[in-house]
Every structure is written in C-alpha cells, then in structure tokens.
Amino acid sequence: MPTLTEELVELPKLTNDEIARYSRHLILPEVGMEGQQKLKAAKVLCVGTGGLGAPLALYLAAAGVGTIGLVDFDTVDASNLQRQIIHSTATIGKLKVDSAEIMLKGLNPTVNVVKHNTMLTSANAMGIFKDYDVIADGTDNFQTRYLVNDACVILKKPNAYGSIFRFEGQASVFGTEEGPCYRCLYPEPPPPGLVPSCAEGGVLGILPGLVGVIQATETIKLILGIGEPLIGRLLLVDALGMSFRTLKLRKNPECPVCGPNPTVTELIDYDQFCGITPPSSVGPLEVSRDKAVTDLPVVDGIPQISVQELKRKLDAKENIFVLDVREPHEYQIVNIGATLIPVGEVERRASELATKELAGKKDAEIIVHCKSGARSQRASLALKQAGFTNISNLTGGILAWADKIDPSLPKY
C-alpha cells in the first residue's frame, strides 16, 4: 500500500543520536532508514489524551513520529490515573495537554508536540485536522466520534479508531477511499443515555492500554505503508476472555458521508444529531436554592432538581421519596441512605415500589438519583411509563451532592 508521506520530495535526515535511538527499527527491512524518516516527517493528531490517547501518544512519540497533535480541554483528575498513564500524581489539576506534553517530551525530547487546548467542534475540526496525516480517535462520546468521522472523510484523512467500555474494546481504520467509515458501521447513534459512559459503567484500567496500542500500531502501519491495516475490518477485544475477533466491514453504498452520492458534505450539529440537549447558560447545579422544582429545567417531561433543592426538601421534611438507581457495588462505595433499586430492575419492580416502598407516602414526590444523572433520567422515564406522575431527576447525582452538599463523601 502507498505511504502517507510518499508525496514528500525530500524526507528529513536522521541525526546520529536518532539513528542510535531507533536502531531496532532501522534493522527491520520493513522500516529501515527510509521508514524511520517517514515517521519523523509524519504528523498525527490524537483526539483526546485520556485512556486511549495516553498509550497511543506515548508509543507514537517513542516510535519517532515527528509531530504529535493533542486535542483536549480537560484537566487531570486523580480518577484518571487508574488508566491514563500519560499523566501523573504530580500533574493533577494541570491541563491534560500540558501534562501529556511533559511526559512525551520526557520520553522523546525531539518530538514536536502541538497542543490544541479546546473542545473539538464543527467550527474548528476542519481547521485542526487539515495539517495532519492521520487522525487517531480516542474519544468517549458519540457526538465527537461522528464529528471526527465526517471531518476525516471530507478531508480524506484516515481515522485510526478505538473505543472501550468495561472489559471490551473495538479498533478499526475508517475514512479511507477503499474502506468504510464509522457511519457505515453505525448509521445512527443510540438513543441518549442508552449506552453509559466509562464514568458510569466503569472500565478496566488496562483495557485502554490494549486498544490504544492497537491504534498506535495501525497509525504506524499507515505511515510506513506496511502490513494490512484494519481497513474494512473491526477488531473486537474481550479482556476477560483475552480473545480477539475480527469482523469484516463493507462500505455502505447509501452512506450519507462516504457513499457515491453523499448528502453530508460539511460538518453538522452533532449534539442535535445524537439527541444531546445543549447545555444551558446557567447549569442546573447553579440554580438558586429557593427555586421551586417547577422552575427547574424539564428534560423529556422529567423535571430536573438540583442537589441544593433536594437538601432543602429533606431539611423541611417534605413528602419526598429518594430512590438510588445505581448498582449495589456503587452503593457500597458511597450512599446518602436512599432506597436502592438498580436501573435495570426499575421497570420490573415498579409495582413493588408503589405497594411497599411508597406505602404510607401517598402522593410523595419521587426524586431519582444515580452517580451523575444519566441513569436516573432513564429510570425516571421508566417510572413515568409505569404510571408514576410526580417524579424528578437529581441533576449531577451523588457526585454533585458530594461537591455541593457534603464534601466529606468520597467521589468515584
């Protein structure tokens, strides 16, 4: 296969120090001097410096990729360190792009790190992507995955894709002329809240290492033009069974982005496409404590209540019933004494809730909470369908309670 750097008239030369550093590459016939020069000339953009972006960027820097771009707008948190090995305890609180640069430069001082400390949006993606040879998608939400995919197809940039959840991962190469794109595999996003994030569902800390290294491998193969990249194939990783399966993928002739008659020729509103409600100018956690529930935002017919308002109701001993819809192992980590019914059991146990838990609490307002507010919204909708009418969802969940009401509680 052709390489991404073959159009370069003259490849950059290697210094004696670089020849020593990359000697194990240079003695591989498939890499050699020319291949290492191609790596030095290459520019790779890592979208995200989290679980996947950490091993991805580290191995690209170690391999001698000359320019590594980093897109991230987050700061390092202690909860990141279980899997995001590019950061450290010493960099907690720093911008992730700054923290990652420290580690990358420490590993390979010659690498050119370009930091994009911004949220990737439809307004800036094309401008950022255009200067790179490969885009490596290490994001954790559907709206950004579709954004990355569409920008890559429009700009004709290969997308070294990876995703992880709990104990499973996926990897592929999308956006090439000969292969399918992400939309060919997933034409429509799942309904909002159906697929929990890693923050809610958890992830084995080692798993992003496995998948991120696969992304780095695919990126290097694309740069060098060697081997068989995962174009037209989806690699499935099962860490518990330590098994790898490959599914064949085909281009969708009706694909609105990479098909012969594309209808998506410029970037769109991906929050709207994925059914994500845009954030309000005043977040629900900042709503005044004395506002009534009826004054708070309503999402899909479910009033959203702040932790301050819940505290006021509890202190006033109002007729409320607090329902925790997390999992039992999460309840053991931290709880506020609410009745526990996991979200997957809410629909089945709705009658039990009415006859047992709410006995003696006629007309009580049910306030549902989880870790951050997504699962409790789903549970609230299930209760509404079961006939309950006075339901509110606690915005921010128990994490917001620990932030705003009781800082002594652990956060996970």
C-alpha positions in Angstrom: 0.0 0.0 0.0 1.2 3.6 -0.6 2.5 5.6 2.3 1.1 8.8 3.6 4.5 10.6 3.1 5.4 9.4 -0.4 4.5 12.8 -1.8 7.3 14.5 0.1 10.2 15.3 -2.2 12.8 15.0 0.5 12.5 13.2 3.7 14.1 14.7 6.9 17.5 13.2 7.7 18.2 11.3 10.9 20.9 12.6 13.3 23.4 10.2 14.8 21.5 10.3 18.1 18.3 9.4 16.3 20.0 6.5 14.5 21.1 5.2 17.8 17.7 5.7 19.4 15.7 4.0 16.6 18.3 1.3 15.9 15.8 -1.6 16.5 13.6 0.0 13.8 16.4 0.5 11.4 17.4 -3.1 11.3 13.8 -4.1 10.3 13.7 -4.3 6.5 10.1 -3.2 6.6 11.1 0.1 8.3 14.8 0.8 7.7 16.2 4.3 7.2 13.5 5.5 4.8 10.7 4.2 7.0 12.1 6.0 10.1 12.5 9.2 8.1 8.8 8.8 7.1 7.9 8.5 10.8 9.9 11.7 11.5 8.1 13.5 8.7 4.6 12.3 9.8 2.1 14.4 11.7 -0.5 12.5 13.8 -3.4 14.1 15.7 -4.6 12.4 18.9 -8.2 13.4 19.7 -8.2 13.0 23.4 -5.4 12.5 25.9 -7.4 10.1 28.2 -7.4 6.3 28.4 -6.8 5.6 24.7 -4.8 8.8 23.9 -2.3 8.1 26.7 -0.7 4.9 25.4 -1.3 6.0 21.8 0.6 9.2 22.1 3.4 7.6 24.2 4.1 4.9 21.7 3.9 7.3 18.7 6.5 9.5 20.5 8.7 6.5 21.3 8.5 5.3 17.7 9.8 8.7 16.4 6.6 10.2 14.9 7.9 13.8 14.3 4.7 15.8 15.2 2.0 14.8 17.6 -1.0 17.0 18.0 -3.1 16.7 21.1 -6.8 17.8 21.3 -8.2 18.0 24.8 -9.8 20.7 27.0 -9.9 18.8 30.3 -7.7 18.9 33.4 -6.0 15.9 35.1 -8.1 14.4 38.0 -7.0 11.7 40.4 -9.6 9.4 39.0 -7.8 9.5 35.6 -4.7 7.9 36.9 -6.1 4.4 37.0 -5.8 4.2 33.3 -4.4 7.4 31.8 -0.7 6.6 32.1 0.5 9.8 30.3 -0.5 11.8 33.4 0.8 11.5 37.0 0.0 12.5 40.5 2.3 15.5 40.1 0.2 16.9 37.3 -3.2 16.6 38.9 -5.0 19.9 38.2 -2.9 20.7 35.1 -4.4 20.9 31.7 -4.2 17.5 30.1 -2.4 18.7 27.0 0.3 20.3 29.3 0.5 17.2 31.4 0.8 15.0 28.3 3.5 17.2 26.8 5.6 16.8 29.9 5.6 13.0 29.6 6.0 13.0 25.8 9.0 15.3 25.9 10.5 13.3 28.8 10.3 10.2 26.6 11.5 11.8 23.4 12.7 15.4 23.5 12.8 15.6 19.7 9.1 15.2 19.2 7.1 18.3 18.2 4.0 18.5 20.4 1.2 20.7 19.2 -1.4 21.4 21.8 -5.0 22.2 21.0 -6.5 23.1 24.3 -10.1 23.2 23.1 -13.2 21.3 22.7 -13.4 19.8 19.3 -16.4 21.3 17.5 -17.9 21.5 14.0 -16.5 25.1 13.9 -12.8 24.1 14.5 -12.4 20.5 13.5 -11.6 21.0 9.8 -9.0 23.7 10.6 -7.3 21.5 13.1 -7.4 18.3 11.1 -6.1 19.7 7.8 -2.4 19.8 8.9 -2.2 16.1 10.0 -1.6 12.9 8.1 -3.6 10.5 10.4 -6.3 11.3 12.9 -6.5 8.9 15.9 -9.9 9.0 17.6 -9.7 8.3 21.3 -12.9 10.0 22.3 -15.6 8.6 24.6 -18.8 10.1 23.3 -20.9 9.5 20.2 -21.2 13.1 19.0 -17.4 13.6 18.8 -17.0 10.2 17.1 -19.4 11.2 14.3 -17.7 14.6 14.1 -14.2 13.0 13.8 -15.5 10.5 11.2 -17.2 13.1 9.0 -14.3 15.5 9.1 -11.9 12.7 8.2 -14.0 11.6 5.2 -14.4 15.1 3.9 -10.7 15.8 4.2 -9.7 12.4 3.1 -7.7 11.6 6.3 -7.5 8.1 7.7 -9.1 7.7 11.1 -7.4 5.2 13.5 -10.4 4.5 15.6 -10.7 2.9 19.1 -13.3 2.7 21.8 -13.6 0.9 25.1 -16.2 0.1 27.7 -15.8 -2.0 30.9 -13.9 -5.1 29.7 -14.4 -4.8 25.9 -12.9 -2.7 23.1 -13.0 -2.0 19.4 -10.5 -0.8 16.8 -10.6 -0.1 13.1 -9.3 2.2 10.4 -12.1 4.4 8.9 -12.3 7.1 6.3 -10.0 5.7 3.6 -11.2 5.6 0.0 -11.1 1.8 -0.2 -12.8 1.1 3.2 -15.9 2.0 5.1 -16.4 4.9 7.6 -17.8 4.9 11.1 -21.2 5.8 9.7 -21.2 2.6 7.6 -20.9 0.6 10.8 -23.2 2.8 12.9 -25.6 4.8 10.6 -27.5 6.2 13.6 -26.4 7.0 17.1 -28.0 5.1 20.0 -30.7 7.0 22.0 -29.2 9.4 24.5 -28.4 7.7 27.8 -28.8 4.1 26.4 -25.1 3.4 26.4 -23.4 4.5 29.7 -20.1 6.3 29.6 -17.0 4.8 31.2 -17.6 7.2 34.0 -20.9 5.5 34.7 -20.2 1.9 33.6 -16.5 1.7 34.5 -13.6 0.4 32.6 -10.7 -2.0 33.4 -7.7 0.3 33.6 -5.5 -2.0 31.5 -8.0 -2.2 28.6 -7.3 1.3 27.1 -3.6 0.2 27.0 -4.5 -2.7 24.8 -6.7 -0.8 22.4 -4.6 2.4 22.4 -1.5 0.4 21.4 -3.5 -1.2 18.6 -4.4 2.3 17.4 -0.7 3.3 17.5 0.2 0.1 15.6 -2.4 0.9 12.9 -1.2 4.5 12.7 2.4 3.5 12.2 1.5 0.9 9.5 -0.4 3.7 7.7 2.6 6.0 7.8 5.0 3.3 6.6 2.7 1.6 4.1 3.3 -1.8 5.5 1.2 -4.8 6.6 -2.6 -4.9 6.4 -4.3 -2.1 8.3 -7.7 -2.6 9.8 -9.4 -1.1 6.8 -12.7 -2.9 6.2 -12.3 -4.8 9.5 -13.4 -4.3 13.0 -11.3 -5.8 15.7 -13.2 -6.8 18.9 -11.2 -7.1 22.1 -12.5 -9.1 25.1 -10.1 -8.6 28.0 -11.9 -11.0 30.4 -11.7 -13.9 27.9 -8.5 -12.5 26.4 -9.9 -13.1 22.9 -9.7 -11.1 19.7 -12.3 -11.4 16.9 -12.3 -9.6 13.6 -15.5 -8.7 11.7 -15.4 -7.8 8.0 -17.0 -4.5 7.2 -18.2 -3.2 3.8 -18.8 0.3 2.6 -22.5 1.3 2.7 -23.4 2.4 -0.8 -26.1 4.6 0.8 -23.8 6.1 3.4 -24.5 9.9 3.6 -20.9 10.7 4.1 -18.6 8.3 2.2 -21.2 6.9 -0.3 -21.1 7.8 -4.0 -23.9 10.4 -3.5 -23.1 12.0 -0.2 -25.6 14.2 1.5 -23.4 15.3 4.3 -20.7 17.4 2.7 -20.0 19.7 5.6 -19.9 19.3 9.3 -23.3 19.4 11.1 -24.6 19.9 14.6 -23.6 16.7 16.2 -25.3 17.3 19.6 -28.5 17.6 17.7 -27.7 14.6 15.5 -27.1 12.5 18.7 -30.1 13.9 20.5 -28.0 15.6 23.1 -29.6 18.6 24.8 -27.2 21.6 24.6 -26.0 22.9 28.0 -28.0 25.9 29.3 -26.2 29.2 30.0 -26.9 28.6 33.7 -26.3 25.0 34.7 -28.8 23.2 36.9 -26.3 23.0 39.7 -26.2 26.7 39.8 -29.9 27.2 40.1 -30.9 29.2 43.2 -31.7 27.1 46.3 -35.1 28.7 46.8 -36.4 28.0 43.3 -39.3 25.6 43.1 -39.0 22.3 41.1 -41.4 23.7 38.6 -38.9 26.4 37.8 -36.1 24.0 37.0 -35.3 22.6 33.5 -37.5 19.8 32.2 -36.0 17.1 30.0 -38.3 14.7 28.2 -41.1 15.6 30.6 -39.0 14.9 33.7 -38.3 17.9 36.0 -34.6 18.2 36.9 -33.9 19.1 40.5 -30.7 20.4 42.0 -28.9 18.9 45.0 -29.5 22.2 46.8 -33.2 21.9 46.3 -33.2 18.2 47.5 -31.3 19.3 50.6 -33.9 22.0 51.3 -36.7 19.5 50.9 -35.1 17.0 53.2 -34.4 19.6 55.8 -38.1 20.8 55.6 -39.2 17.2 55.9 -41.3 17.5 52.8 -43.2 14.4 51.4 -40.5 13.0 49.2 -39.0 9.6 48.4 -35.4 9.4 47.3 -34.6 6.5 45.0 -31.0 5.4 44.2 -30.8 3.5 40.9 -27.0 2.7 40.9 -25.6 -0.8 41.3 -25.1 -2.4 44.7 -21.3 -2.2 44.4 -21.6 1.5 43.9 -23.9 1.9 46.9 -21.2 0.3 49.0 -18.7 3.0 47.9 -21.0 5.9 48.9 -24.7 6.5 49.5 -27.0 9.1 51.1 -29.3 6.5 52.7 -31.8 6.3 49.8 -33.7 3.1 48.8 -31.7 1.2 46.2 -33.3 -0.3 43.1 -30.7 -0.7 40.2 -31.8 1.0 37.0 -32.1 -2.4 35.2 -34.7 -3.5 37.7 -36.8 -0.4 38.0 -39.4 -1.3 35.4 -39.8 -4.8 36.8 -40.1 -3.6 40.4 -42.3 -0.6 39.7 -45.3 -2.3 41.4 -43.2 -3.2 44.4 -42.2 0.4 44.6 -45.8 1.5 44.7 -47.1 -1.0 47.1 -44.1 -1.5 49.5 -41.6 1.4 49.4 -44.2 4.1 49.0 -46.7 2.6 51.5 -47.8 5.5 53.8 -46.2 8.1 51.4 -49.2 8.8 49.2 -48.6 11.5 46.6 -44.9 11.6 47.6 -42.6 13.1 45.1 -40.1 10.5 43.9 -36.6 12.0 43.4 -34.3 9.6 41.5 -30.5 9.8 41.6 -27.5 7.9 40.3 -23.9 8.8 40.0 -24.2 11.8 37.7 -27.8 12.0 36.4 -27.9 9.9 33.2 -29.1 6.6 34.6 -31.6 8.3 36.9 -33.1 10.1 33.9 -33.7 6.7 32.2 -35.2 5.3 35.4 -37.4 8.4 35.8 -38.8 7.8 32.3 -39.4 4.1 33.0 -41.3 5.1 36.2 -43.3 7.6 34.2 -44.3 5.0 31.7 -45.3 2.7 34.6 -47.8 5.3 35.7 -46.0 7.4 38.3 -46.6 11.1 37.8 -44.6 13.0 40.5 -41.0 12.3 39.5 -37.9 14.4 39.5 -34.3 13.6 38.4 -31.4 14.7 40.5 -29.1 16.6 38.3 -25.4 15.7 38.8 -26.3 12.7 41.0 -24.4 11.8 44.1 -21.2 13.4 42.7 -23.0 16.8 42.8 -24.2 16.0 46.3 -20.6 15.4 47.4 -19.4 18.6 45.6 -22.1 20.9 46.8 -23.7 19.5 50.0 -21.3 17.1 51.8 -17.6 17.3 50.7 -16.7 14.6 53.3 -18.3 11.9 51.0 -15.9 10.1 48.6 -16.2 10.6 44.9 -15.6 7.8 42.4 
